[in-house]
Amino acid sequence: VEKARNHIVDNILTIRCPNDRCGAAILDFTGCLALKCARCKIGICANCFEHCGTDAHVQIKNGACKIDSNKQLFANDEYIKNVQMLYKTRKLNEYMKTLAPSVATKVIEKYQGELREGGVNV
């Protein structure tokens, strides 16, 4: 259960660069949804947190993002918080399916408050 919790904190509650060779934490940001990794410099779409080559502006403006973002490059803090919550919740649900049902249940029961504080809808 503790191993699962550590994975969740390190890889789900902490949104990371999608570049497998990087994995740097994506820290707080505001405004523009076209991000650039501070470490490896790839473009990251803040709607879906996917790798966008060198410039996420192009993916967002062309509507190629996996999330329906209406091709908006800028968003308010509430929108960003909601997108992050949806992303983290989806990633948590995907991860929980890889655990034994009894372990998944224990993780949710034991760490429900921490998950909510981390921005996950449980």
N, CA, C and O atoms as a printed pandas DataFrame, in Angstrom:
     atom_number atom_name residue_name chain_id  residue_number  x_coord  y_coord  z_coord
0              1         N          VAL        A               1    0.835   -1.195    0.000
1              2        CA          VAL        A               1    0.000    0.000    0.000
2              3         C          VAL        A               1    0.878    1.256    0.000
3              4         O          VAL        A               1    0.601    2.222   -0.711
4              5         N          GLU        A               2    1.923    1.224    0.797
5              6        CA          GLU        A               2    2.826    2.390    0.854
6              7         C          GLU        A               2    3.559    2.596   -0.478
7              8         O          GLU        A               2    3.764    3.734   -0.901
8              9         N          LYS        A               3    3.948    1.513   -1.129
9             10        CA          LYS        A               3    4.605    1.596   -2.435
10            11         C          LYS        A               3    3.664    2.229   -3.468
11            12         O          LYS        A               3    4.083    3.063   -4.271
12            13         N          ALA        A               4    2.404    1.826   -3.438
13            14        CA          ALA        A               4    1.407    2.401   -4.352
14            15         C          ALA        A               4    1.222    3.880   -4.064
15            16         O          ALA        A               4    1.128    4.688   -4.989
16            17         N          ARG        A               5    1.170    4.243   -2.780
17            18        CA          ARG        A               5    1.008    5.647   -2.394
18            19         C          ARG        A               5    2.183    6.473   -2.922
19            20         O          ARG        A               5    1.982    7.561   -3.460
20            21         N          ASN        A               6    3.400    5.963   -2.770
21            22        CA          ASN        A               6    4.579    6.686   -3.242
22            23         C          ASN        A               6    4.539    6.883   -4.759
23            24         O          ASN        A               6    4.897    7.947   -5.263
24            25         N          HIS        A               7    4.101    5.852   -5.479
25            26        CA          HIS        A               7    3.971    5.984   -6.932
26            27         C          HIS        A               7    2.948    7.072   -7.277
27            28         O          HIS        A               7    3.176    7.884   -8.173
28            29         N          ILE        A               8    1.840    7.081   -6.570
29            30        CA          ILE        A               8    0.791    8.070   -6.831
30            31         C          ILE        A               8    1.300    9.485   -6.579
31            32         O          ILE        A               8    1.073   10.378   -7.395
32            33         N          VAL        A               9    1.981    9.696   -5.468
33            34        CA          VAL        A               9    2.502   11.027   -5.145
34            35         C          VAL        A               9    3.541   11.458   -6.176
35            36         O          VAL        A               9    3.507   12.589   -6.663
36            37         N          ASP        A              10    4.463   10.556   -6.508
37            38        CA          ASP        A              10    5.564   10.906   -7.403
38            39         C          ASP        A              10    5.168   11.027   -8.866
39            40         O          ASP        A              10    5.768   11.811   -9.601
40            41         N          ASN        A              11    4.163   10.262   -9.305
41            42        CA          ASN        A              11    3.867   10.189  -10.740
42            43         C          ASN        A              11    2.463   10.591  -11.148
43            44         O          ASN        A              11    2.168   10.665  -12.341
44            45         N          ILE        A              12    1.593   10.851  -10.186
45            46        CA          ILE        A              12    0.231   11.254  -10.529
46            47         C          ILE        A              12   -0.097   12.614   -9.914
47            48         O          ILE        A              12   -0.525   13.527  -10.621
48            49         N          LEU        A              13    0.099   12.751   -8.613
49            50        CA          LEU        A              13   -0.159   14.045   -7.978
50            51         C          LEU        A              13    0.854   15.085   -8.445
51            52         O          LEU        A              13    0.553   16.278   -8.495
52            53         N          THR        A              14    2.049   14.628   -8.785
53            54        CA          THR        A              14    3.061   15.492   -9.384
54            55         C          THR        A              14    3.003   15.268  -10.890
55            56         O          THR        A              14    3.401   14.213  -11.382
56            57         N          ILE        A              15    2.508   16.260  -11.616
57            58        CA          ILE        A              15    2.453   16.143  -13.071
58            59         C          ILE        A              15    3.873   16.295  -13.601
59            60         O          ILE        A              15    4.604   17.205  -13.209
60            61         N          ARG        A              16    4.251   15.390  -14.498
61            62        CA          ARG        A              16    5.630   15.353  -14.987
62            63         C          ARG        A              16    5.700   15.541  -16.500
63            64         O          ARG        A              16    4.731   15.306  -17.222
64            65         N          CYS        A              17    6.863   15.967  -16.952
65            66        CA          CYS        A              17    7.136   16.081  -18.378
66            67         C          CYS        A              17    6.891   14.722  -19.027
67            68         O          CYS        A              17    7.353   13.705  -18.511
68            69         N          PRO        A              18    6.171   14.687  -20.151
69            70        CA          PRO        A              18    5.863   13.413  -20.806
70            71         C          PRO        A              18    7.037   12.786  -21.554
71            72         O          PRO        A              18    6.918   11.668  -22.054
72            73         N          ASN        A              19    8.152   13.476  -21.637
73            74        CA          ASN        A              19    9.332   12.927  -22.291
74            75         C          ASN        A              19    9.913   11.841  -21.383
75            76         O          ASN        A              19   10.341   12.131  -20.266
76            77         N          ASP        A              20    9.929   10.596  -21.857
77            78        CA          ASP        A              20   10.414    9.468  -21.054
78            79         C          ASP        A              20   11.841    9.651  -20.572
79            80         O          ASP        A              20   12.207    9.109  -19.529
80            81         N          ARG        A              21   12.646   10.389  -21.291
81            82        CA          ARG        A              21   14.039   10.605  -20.902
82            83         C          ARG        A              21   14.192   11.765  -19.929
83            84         O          ARG        A              21   15.302   12.034  -19.470
84            85         N          CYS        A              22   13.103   12.458  -19.604
85            86        CA          CYS        A              22   13.182   13.636  -18.743
86            87         C          CYS        A              22   12.402   13.417  -17.438
87            88         O          CYS        A              22   12.997   13.130  -16.399
88            89         N          GLY        A              23   11.084   13.552  -17.495
89            90        CA          GLY        A              23   10.250   13.341  -16.326
90            91         C          GLY        A              23   10.295   14.446  -15.290
91            92         O          GLY        A              23    9.897   14.229  -14.145
92            93         N          ALA        A              24   10.765   15.616  -15.657
93            94        CA          ALA        A              24   10.816   16.734  -14.711
94            95         C          ALA        A              24    9.397   17.102  -14.263
95            96         O          ALA        A              24    8.439   16.982  -15.026
96            97         N          ALA        A              25    9.289   17.546  -13.032
97            98        CA          ALA        A              25    7.993   17.986  -12.519
98            99         C          ALA        A              25    7.564   19.255  -13.246
99           100         O          ALA        A              25    8.371   20.152  -13.493
100          101         N          ILE        A              26    6.283   19.311  -13.582
101          102        CA          ILE        A              26    5.714   20.518  -14.170
102          103         C          ILE        A              26    5.126   21.304  -13.001
103          104         O          ILE        A              26    4.109   20.914  -12.427
104          105         N          LEU        A              27    5.764   22.392  -12.664
105          106        CA          LEU        A              27    5.342   23.182  -11.514
106          107         C          LEU        A              27    4.203   24.109  -11.895
107          108         O          LEU        A              27    3.805   24.177  -13.058
108          109         N          ASP        A              28    3.695   24.805  -10.927
109          110        CA          ASP        A              28    2.565   25.705  -11.148
110          111         C          ASP        A              28    2.815   26.633  -12.328
111          112         O          ASP        A              28    3.934   27.089  -12.562
112          113         N          PHE        A              29    1.757   26.895  -13.052
113          114        CA          PHE        A              29    1.818   27.810  -14.177
114          115         C          PHE        A              29    0.477   28.512  -14.268
115          116         O          PHE        A              29   -0.526   28.024  -13.746
116          117         N          THR        A              30    0.461   29.642  -14.922
117          118        CA          THR        A              30   -0.777   30.383  -15.127
118          119         C          THR        A              30   -0.808   30.901  -16.554
119          120         O          THR        A              30    0.226   31.088  -17.196
120          121         N          GLY        A              31   -2.024   31.127  -17.031
121          122        CA          GLY        A              31   -2.200   31.777  -18.315
122          123         C          GLY        A              31   -2.071   30.892  -19.524
123          124         O          GLY        A              31   -3.024   30.212  -19.904
124          125         N          CYS        A              32   -0.906   30.889  -20.136
125          126        CA          CYS        A              32   -0.707   30.195  -21.399
126          127         C          CYS        A              32   -0.702   28.683  -21.204
127          128         O          CYS        A              32   -0.048   28.165  -20.299
128          129         N          LEU        A              33   -1.432   27.988  -22.057
129          130        CA          LEU        A              33   -1.542   26.531  -21.985
130          131         C          LEU        A              33   -0.465   25.820  -22.801
131          132         O          LEU        A              33   -0.379   24.592  -22.769
132          133         N          ALA        A              34    0.347   26.565  -23.523
133          134        CA          ALA        A              34    1.463   25.993  -24.270
134          135         C          ALA        A              34    2.706   26.096  -23.384
135          136         O          ALA        A              34    3.305   27.162  -23.246
136          137         N          LEU        A              35    3.076   24.962  -22.791
137          138        CA          LEU        A              35    4.188   24.939  -21.854
138          139         C          LEU        A              35    5.457   24.453  -22.527
139          140         O          LEU        A              35    5.412   23.841  -23.594
140          141         N          LYS        A              36    6.584   24.728  -21.899
141          142        CA          LYS        A              36    7.873   24.221  -22.345
142          143         C          LYS        A              36    8.570   23.670  -21.118
143          144         O          LYS        A              36    8.688   24.354  -20.101
144          145         N          CYS        A              37    9.033   22.428  -21.214
145          146        CA          CYS        A              37    9.727   21.800  -20.100
146          147         C          CYS        A              37   10.998   22.586  -19.781
147          148         O          CYS        A              37   11.797   22.885  -20.668
148          149         N          ALA        A              38   11.170   22.911  -18.511
149          150        CA          ALA        A              38   12.350   23.672  -18.093
150          151         C          ALA        A              38   13.636   22.875  -18.270
151          152         O          ALA        A              38   14.708   23.453  -18.445
152          153         N          ARG        A              39   13.531   21.552  -18.226
153          154        CA          ARG        A              39   14.738   20.717  -18.321
154          155         C          ARG        A              39   15.057   20.337  -19.766
155          156         O          ARG        A              39   16.155   20.624  -20.245
156          157         N          CYS        A              40   14.124   19.697  -20.468
157          158        CA          CYS        A              40   14.448   19.161  -21.803
158          159         C          CYS        A              40   13.944   20.040  -22.955
159          160         O          CYS        A              40   14.270   19.801  -24.117
160          161         N          LYS        A              41   13.154   21.047  -22.618
161          162        CA          LYS        A              41   12.699   22.066  -23.585
162          163         C          LYS        A              41   11.655   21.597  -24.593
163          164         O          LYS        A              41   11.424   22.285  -25.587
164          165         N          ILE        A              42   11.009   20.437  -24.368
165          166        CA          ILE        A              42    9.944   20.034  -25.296
166          167         C          ILE        A              42    8.697   20.873  -25.032
167          168         O          ILE        A              42    8.535   21.432  -23.947
168          169         N          GLY        A              43    7.824   20.955  -26.024
169          170        CA          GLY        A              43    6.545   21.608  -25.858
170          171         C          GLY        A              43    5.558   20.653  -25.202
171          172         O          GLY        A              43    5.529   19.464  -25.519
172          173         N          ILE        A              44    4.748   21.179  -24.285
173          174        CA          ILE        A              44    3.756   20.375  -23.573
174          175         C          ILE        A              44    2.433   21.120  -23.594
175          176         O          ILE        A              44    2.370   22.302  -23.256
176          177         N          CYS        A              45    1.379   20.425  -23.991
177          178        CA          CYS        A              45    0.038   20.999  -23.981
178          179         C          CYS        A              45   -0.522   20.876  -22.568
179          180         O          CYS        A              45   -0.599   19.769  -22.034
180          181         N          ALA        A              46   -0.911   21.979  -21.958
181          182        CA          ALA        A              46   -1.432   21.961  -20.593
182          183         C          ALA        A              46   -2.891   21.540  -20.527
183          184         O          ALA        A              46   -3.465   21.493  -19.439
184          185         N          ASN        A              47   -3.500   21.236  -21.658
185          186        CA          ASN        A              47   -4.840   20.650  -21.645
186          187         C          ASN        A              47   -4.767   19.144  -21.430
187          188         O          ASN        A              47   -5.572   18.573  -20.694
188          189         N          CYS        A              48   -3.790   18.502  -22.083
189          190        CA          CYS        A              48   -3.689   17.041  -22.026
190          191         C          CYS        A              48   -2.358   16.547  -21.474
191          192         O          CYS        A              48   -2.196   15.352  -21.225
192          193         N          PHE        A              49   -1.404   17.456  -21.281
193          194        CA          PHE        A              49   -0.070   17.151  -20.769
194          195         C          PHE        A              49    0.664   16.141  -21.646
195          196         O          PHE        A              49    1.357   15.250  -21.156
196          197         N          GLU        A              50    0.491   16.307  -22.961
197          198        CA          GLU        A              50    1.164   15.453  -23.934
198          199         C          GLU        A              50    2.336   16.200  -24.569
199          200         O          GLU        A              50    2.358   17.431  -24.607
200          201         N          HIS        A              51    3.292   15.446  -25.058
201          202        CA          HIS        A              51    4.463   15.947  -25.780
202          203         C          HIS        A              51    3.973   16.579  -27.083
203          204         O          HIS        A              51    3.198   15.963  -27.814
204          205         N          CYS        A              52    4.415   17.790  -27.376
205          206        CA          CYS        A              52    3.972   18.504  -28.581
206          207         C          CYS        A              52    5.132   18.953  -29.451
207          208         O          CYS        A              52    5.079   20.022  -30.059
208          209         N          GLY        A              53    6.178   18.142  -29.515
209          210        CA          GLY        A              53    7.324   18.565  -30.310
210          211         C          GLY        A              53    8.038   19.717  -29.630
211          212         O          GLY        A              53    8.261   19.695  -28.420
212          213         N          THR        A              54    8.393   20.712  -30.405
213          214        CA          THR        A              54    9.131   21.837  -29.828
214          215         C          THR        A              54    8.232   23.000  -29.418
215          216         O          THR        A              54    8.664   23.883  -28.678
216          217         N          ASP        A              55    6.979   23.008  -29.894
217          218        CA          ASP        A              55    6.106   24.155  -29.607
218          219         C          ASP        A              55    4.654   23.712  -29.485
219          220         O          ASP        A              55    4.034   23.324  -30.475
220          221         N          ALA        A              56    4.119   23.770  -28.283
221          222        CA          ALA        A              56    2.732   23.353  -28.043
222          223         C          ALA        A              56    1.721   24.329  -28.624
223          224         O          ALA        A              56    0.559   23.965  -28.803
224          225         N          HIS        A              57    2.127   25.556  -28.921
225          226        CA          HIS        A              57    1.194   26.530  -29.499
226          227         C          HIS        A              57    0.541   25.971  -30.763
227          228         O          HIS        A              57   -0.657   26.151  -30.978
228          229         N          VAL        A              58    1.328   25.297  -31.591
229          230        CA          VAL        A              58    0.841   24.763  -32.859
230          231         C          VAL        A              58   -0.243   23.712  -32.612
231          232         O          VAL        A              58   -1.300   23.761  -33.240
232          233         N          GLN        A              59    0.005   22.766  -31.709
233          234        CA          GLN        A              59   -0.980   21.718  -31.431
234          235         C          GLN        A              59   -2.284   22.320  -30.916
235          236         O          GLN        A              59   -3.367   21.935  -31.356
236          237         N          ILE        A              60   -2.180   23.252  -29.997
237          238        CA          ILE        A              60   -3.386   23.838  -29.412
238          239         C          ILE        A              60   -4.158   24.641  -30.458
239          240         O          ILE        A              60   -5.373   24.487  -30.578
240          241         N          LYS        A              61   -3.474   25.489  -31.209
241          242        CA          LYS        A              61   -4.148   26.322  -32.215
242          243         C          LYS        A              61   -4.763   25.502  -33.343
243          244         O          LYS        A              61   -5.787   25.894  -33.902
244          245         N          ASN        A              62   -4.153   24.371  -33.684
245          246        CA          ASN        A              62   -4.678   23.519  -34.750
246          247         C          ASN        A              62   -5.758   22.574  -34.267
247          248         O          ASN        A              62   -6.332   21.833  -35.065
248          249         N          GLY        A              63   -6.045   22.586  -32.975
249          250        CA          GLY        A              63   -7.082   21.713  -32.441
250          251         C          GLY        A              63   -6.666   20.261  -32.365
251          252         O          GLY        A              63   -7.522   19.377  -32.317
252          253         N          ALA        A              64   -5.349   19.991  -32.353
253          254        CA          ALA        A              64   -4.858   18.616  -32.327
254          255         C          ALA        A              64   -4.783   18.042  -30.916
255          256         O          ALA        A              64   -4.468   16.865  -30.738
256          257         N          CYS        A              65   -5.067   18.855  -29.929
257          258        CA          CYS        A              65   -5.039   18.393  -28.540
258          259         C          CYS        A              65   -6.106   17.328  -28.322
259          260         O          CYS        A              65   -7.185   17.393  -28.911
260          261         N          LYS        A              66   -5.798   16.335  -27.464
261          262        CA          LYS        A              66   -6.751   15.265  -27.164
262          263         C          LYS        A              66   -7.971   15.766  -26.395
263          264         O          LYS        A              66   -9.020   15.122  -26.400
264          265         N          ILE        A              67   -7.833   16.897  -25.745
265          266        CA          ILE        A              67   -8.918   17.483  -24.965
266          267         C          ILE        A              67   -9.538   18.602  -25.794
267          268         O          ILE        A              67   -8.822   19.372  -26.434
268          269         N          ASP        A              68  -10.845   18.692  -25.784
269          270        CA          ASP        A              68  -11.520   19.762  -26.525
270          271         C          ASP        A              68  -11.269   21.090  -25.813
271          272         O          ASP        A              68  -11.923   21.406  -24.820
272          273         N          SER        A              69  -10.336   21.843  -26.321
273          274        CA          SER        A              69   -9.953   23.089  -25.667
274          275         C          SER        A              69  -10.427   24.324  -26.421
275          276         O          SER        A              69  -10.080   25.444  -26.047
276          277         N          ASN        A              70  -11.196   24.142  -27.454
277          278        CA          ASN        A              70  -11.663   25.254  -28.286
278          279         C          ASN        A              70  -10.514   26.086  -28.838
279          280         O          ASN        A              70  -10.680   27.266  -29.145
280          281         N          LYS        A              71   -9.347   25.458  -28.960
281          282        CA          LYS        A              71   -8.163   26.095  -29.527
282          283         C          LYS        A              71   -7.735   27.341  -28.751
283          284         O          LYS        A              71   -7.109   28.238  -29.315
284          285         N          GLN        A              72   -8.066   27.398  -27.481
285          286        CA          GLN        A              72   -7.694   28.533  -26.639
286          287         C          GLN        A              72   -6.275   28.354  -26.120
287          288         O          GLN        A              72   -5.936   27.296  -25.591
288          289         N          LEU        A              73   -5.447   29.379  -26.268
289          290        CA          LEU        A              73   -4.075   29.328  -25.767
290          291         C          LEU        A              73   -3.969   29.780  -24.320
291          292         O          LEU        A              73   -3.001   29.442  -23.639
292          293         N          PHE        A              74   -4.935   30.530  -23.845
293          294        CA          PHE        A              74   -4.872   31.076  -22.496
294          295         C          PHE        A              74   -6.090   30.645  -21.700
295          296         O          PHE        A              74   -7.179   30.477  -22.248
296          297         N          ALA        A              75   -5.891   30.469  -20.397
297          298        CA          ALA        A              75   -6.986   30.049  -19.524
298          299         C          ALA        A              75   -6.810   30.678  -18.150
299          300         O          ALA        A              75   -5.709   31.053  -17.745
300          301         N          ASN        A              76   -7.933   30.780  -17.447
301          302        CA          ASN        A              76   -7.861   31.312  -16.085
302          303         C          ASN        A              76   -7.468   30.204  -15.107
303          304         O          ASN        A              76   -7.428   29.029  -15.474
304          305         N          ASP        A              77   -7.182   30.578  -13.881
305          306        CA          ASP        A              77   -6.708   29.624  -12.876
306          307         C          ASP        A              77   -7.721   28.515  -12.597
307          308         O          ASP        A              77   -7.329   27.372  -12.358
308          309         N          GLU        A              78   -9.000   28.830  -12.624
309          310        CA          GLU        A              78  -10.038   27.821  -12.373
310          311         C          GLU        A              78  -10.019   26.743  -13.457
311          312         O          GLU        A              78  -10.121   25.553  -13.157
312          313         N          TYR        A              79   -9.890   27.161  -14.711
313          314        CA          TYR        A              79   -9.823   26.207  -15.818
314          315         C          TYR        A              79   -8.599   25.299  -15.659
315          316         O          TYR        A              79   -8.700   24.080  -15.802
316          317         N          ILE        A              80   -7.450   25.900  -15.364
317          318        CA          ILE        A              80   -6.215   25.136  -15.213
318          319         C          ILE        A              80   -6.337   24.140  -14.064
319          320         O          ILE        A              80   -5.930   22.987  -14.205
320          321         N          LYS        A              81   -6.882   24.561  -12.946
321          322        CA          LYS        A              81   -7.079   23.668  -11.800
322          323         C          LYS        A              81   -7.982   22.494  -12.184
323          324         O          LYS        A              81   -7.715   21.356  -11.800
324          325         N          ASN        A              82   -9.041   22.764  -12.933
325          326        CA          ASN        A              82   -9.972   21.721  -13.357
326          327         C          ASN        A              82   -9.306   20.739  -14.323
327          328         O          ASN        A              82   -9.499   19.530  -14.198
328          329         N          VAL        A              83   -8.532   21.237  -15.279
329          330        CA          VAL        A              83   -7.834   20.373  -16.233
330          331         C          VAL        A              83   -6.847   19.471  -15.493
331          332         O          VAL        A              83   -6.739   18.283  -15.797
332          333         N          GLN        A              84   -6.135   20.030  -14.531
333          334        CA          GLN        A              84   -5.187   19.235  -13.751
334          335         C          GLN        A              84   -5.915   18.164  -12.936
335          336         O          GLN        A              84   -5.444   17.031  -12.841
336          337         N          MET        A              85   -7.050   18.513  -12.353
337          338        CA          MET        A              85   -7.827   17.545  -11.579
338          339         C          MET        A              85   -8.307   16.407  -12.470
339          340         O          MET        A              85   -8.225   15.245  -12.073
340          341         N          LEU        A              86   -8.800   16.711  -13.654
341          342        CA          LEU        A              86   -9.263   15.679  -14.575
342          343         C          LEU        A              86   -8.103   14.774  -15.012
343          344         O          LEU        A              86   -8.256   13.554  -15.077
344          345         N          TYR        A              87   -6.959   15.369  -15.308
345          346        CA          TYR        A              87   -5.779   14.598  -15.720
346          347         C          TYR        A              87   -5.331   13.661  -14.597
347          348         O          TYR        A              87   -5.120   12.470  -14.827
348          349         N          LYS        A              88   -5.188   14.197  -13.388
349          350        CA          LYS        A              88   -4.743   13.395  -12.250
350          351         C          LYS        A              88   -5.737   12.284  -11.928
351          352         O          LYS        A              88   -5.336   11.164  -11.609
352          353         N          THR        A              89   -7.026   12.586  -12.010
353          354        CA          THR        A              89   -8.056   11.579  -11.728
354          355         C          THR        A              89   -8.000   10.465  -12.765
355          356         O          THR        A              89   -8.104    9.289  -12.417
356          357         N          ARG        A              90   -7.836   10.821  -14.030
357          358        CA          ARG        A              90   -7.727    9.805  -15.093
358          359         C          ARG        A              90   -6.494    8.930  -14.872
359          360         O          ARG        A              90   -6.572    7.706  -14.968
360          361         N          LYS        A              91   -5.352    9.561  -14.574
361          362        CA          LYS        A              91   -4.121    8.802  -14.336
362          363         C          LYS        A              91   -4.256    7.898  -13.109
363          364         O          LYS        A              91   -3.769    6.768  -13.115
364          365         N          LEU        A              92   -4.912    8.390  -12.065
365          366        CA          LEU        A              92   -5.114    7.572  -10.869
366          367         C          LEU        A              92   -5.984    6.363  -11.200
367          368         O          LEU        A              92   -5.666    5.242  -10.802
368          369         N          ASN        A              93   -7.066    6.580  -11.918
369          370        CA          ASN        A              93   -7.947    5.471  -12.286
370          371         C          ASN        A              93   -7.210    4.431  -13.128
371          372         O          ASN        A              93   -7.399    3.230  -12.932
372          373         N          GLU        A              94   -6.373    4.881  -14.066
373          374        CA          GLU        A              94   -5.590    3.952  -14.876
374          375         C          GLU        A              94   -4.638    3.146  -13.997
375          376         O          GLU        A              94   -4.506    1.934  -14.166
376          377         N          TYR        A              95   -3.976    3.822  -13.058
377          378        CA          TYR        A              95   -3.024    3.135  -12.186
378          379         C          TYR        A              95   -3.725    2.147  -11.262
379          380         O          TYR        A              95   -3.231    1.039  -11.051
380          381         N          MET        A              96   -4.860    2.531  -10.713
381          382        CA          MET        A              96   -5.572    1.664   -9.769
382          383         C          MET        A              96   -5.980    0.344  -10.427
383          384         O          MET        A              96   -6.064   -0.680   -9.749
384          385         N          LYS        A              97   -6.230    0.355  -11.720
385          386        CA          LYS        A              97   -6.588   -0.870  -12.440
386          387         C          LYS        A              97   -5.427   -1.850  -12.502
387          388         O          LYS        A              97   -5.633   -3.039  -12.743
388          389         N          THR        A              98   -4.201   -1.361  -12.287
389          390        CA          THR        A              98   -3.037   -2.248  -12.322
390          391         C          THR        A              98   -2.777   -2.904  -10.961
391          392         O          THR        A              98   -1.957   -3.816  -10.856
392          393         N          LEU        A              99   -3.471   -2.442   -9.931
393          394        CA          LEU        A              99   -3.286   -2.971   -8.579
394          395         C          LEU        A              99   -4.293   -4.074   -8.275
395          396         O          LEU        A              99   -5.363   -4.140   -8.879
396          397         N          ALA        A             100   -3.941   -4.915   -7.354
397          398        CA          ALA        A             100   -4.911   -5.897   -6.856
398          399         C          ALA        A             100   -6.070   -5.116   -6.237
399          400         O          ALA        A             100   -5.836   -4.099   -5.584
400          401         N          PRO        A             101   -7.314   -5.567   -6.425
401          402        CA          PRO        A             101   -8.466   -4.831   -5.891
402          403         C          PRO        A             101   -8.357   -4.516   -4.397
403          404         O          PRO        A             101   -8.750   -3.432   -3.966
404          405         N          SER        A             102   -7.834   -5.438   -3.617
405          406        CA          SER        A             102   -7.722   -5.198   -2.176
406          407         C          SER        A             102   -6.726   -4.075   -1.873
407          408         O          SER        A             102   -6.934   -3.283   -0.954
408          409         N          VAL        A             103   -5.645   -4.014   -2.652
409          410        CA          VAL        A             103   -4.652   -2.955   -2.463
410          411         C          VAL        A             103   -5.235   -1.612   -2.884
411          412         O          VAL        A             103   -5.070   -0.616   -2.180
412          413         N          ALA        A             104   -5.910   -1.581   -4.019
413          414        CA          ALA        A             104   -6.528   -0.346   -4.496
414          415         C          ALA        A             104   -7.511    0.206   -3.464
415          416         O          ALA        A             104   -7.527    1.408   -3.197
416          417         N          THR        A             105   -8.320   -0.662   -2.895
417          418        CA          THR        A             105   -9.294   -0.237   -1.880
418          419         C          THR        A             105   -8.583    0.340   -0.666
419          420         O          THR        A             105   -8.997    1.374   -0.143
420          421         N          LYS        A             106   -7.528   -0.308   -0.215
421          422        CA          LYS        A             106   -6.779    0.176    0.953
422          423         C          LYS        A             106   -6.123    1.519    0.676
423          424         O          LYS        A             106   -6.104    2.393    1.544
424          425         N          VAL        A             107   -5.591    1.689   -0.518
425          426        CA          VAL        A             107   -4.951    2.963   -0.880
426          427         C          VAL        A             107   -5.969    4.094   -0.801
427          428         O          VAL        A             107   -5.695    5.140   -0.212
428          429         N          ILE        A             108   -7.136    3.890   -1.391
429          430        CA          ILE        A             108   -8.168    4.929   -1.377
430          431         C          ILE        A             108   -8.618    5.214    0.053
431          432         O          ILE        A             108   -8.733    6.373    0.450
432          433         N          GLU        A             109   -8.872    4.160    0.826
433          434        CA          GLU        A             109   -9.321    4.353    2.204
434          435         C          GLU        A             109   -8.284    5.098    3.039
435          436         O          GLU        A             109   -8.625    6.020    3.780
436          437         N          LYS        A             110   -7.035    4.702    2.922
437          438        CA          LYS        A             110   -5.981    5.251    3.775
438          439         C          LYS        A             110   -5.550    6.656    3.354
439          440         O          LYS        A             110   -5.203    7.477    4.204
440          441         N          TYR        A             111   -5.571    6.936    2.056
441          442        CA          TYR        A             111   -5.007    8.194    1.553
442          443         C          TYR        A             111   -6.024    9.101    0.862
443          444         O          TYR        A             111   -5.641    9.979    0.089
444          445         N          GLN        A             112   -7.298    8.900    1.130
445          446        CA          GLN        A             112   -8.345    9.682    0.475
446          447         C          GLN        A             112   -8.146   11.186    0.672
447          448         O          GLN        A             112   -8.265   11.957   -0.281
448          449         N          GLY        A             113   -7.848   11.602    1.889
449          450        CA          GLY        A             113   -7.638   13.025    2.163
450          451         C          GLY        A             113   -6.448   13.581    1.398
451          452         O          GLY        A             113   -6.527   14.670    0.828
452          453         N          GLU        A             114   -5.352   12.845    1.384
453          454        CA          GLU        A             114   -4.149   13.276    0.672
454          455         C          GLU        A             114   -4.410   13.365   -0.831
455          456         O          GLU        A             114   -3.915   14.273   -1.499
456          457         N          LEU        A             115   -5.183   12.428   -1.356
457          458        CA          LEU        A             115   -5.516   12.459   -2.784
458          459         C          LEU        A             115   -6.349   13.689   -3.106
459          460         O          LEU        A             115   -6.103   14.360   -4.108
460          461         N          ARG        A             116   -7.328   13.989   -2.270
461          462        CA          ARG        A             116   -8.155   15.186   -2.505
462          463         C          ARG        A             116   -7.317   16.457   -2.432
463          464         O          ARG        A             116   -7.463   17.356   -3.260
464          465         N          GLU        A             117   -6.433   16.524   -1.429
465          466        CA          GLU        A             117   -5.554   17.684   -1.310
466          467         C          GLU        A             117   -4.648   17.821   -2.525
467          468         O          GLU        A             117   -4.292   18.932   -2.917
468          469         N          GLY        A             118   -4.279   16.698   -3.117
469          470        CA          GLY        A             118   -3.420   16.694   -4.293
470          471         C          GLY        A             118   -4.155   17.003   -5.583
471          472         O          GLY        A             118   -3.549   17.033   -6.654
472          473         N          GLY        A             119   -5.459   17.232   -5.487
473          474        CA          GLY        A             119   -6.225   17.622   -6.661
474          475         C          GLY        A             119   -6.860   16.497   -7.421
475          476         O          GLY        A             119   -7.156   16.636   -8.608
476          477         N          VAL        A             120   -7.081   15.352   -6.742
477          478        CA          VAL        A             120   -7.713   14.209   -7.408
478          479         C          VAL        A             120   -9.142   14.082   -6.921
479          480         O          VAL        A             120   -9.419   14.219   -5.730
480          481         N          ASN        A             121  -10.034   13.823   -7.837
481          482        CA          ASN        A             121  -11.444   13.618   -7.501
482          483         C          ASN        A             121  -11.636   12.142   -7.148
483          484         O          ASN        A             121  -11.670   11.289   -8.036
484          485         N          VAL        A             122  -11.762   11.835   -5.831
485          486        CA          VAL        A             122  -11.956   10.445   -5.396
486          487         C          VAL        A             122  -13.321   10.272   -4.779
487          488         O          VAL        A             122  -13.671    9.171   -4.352
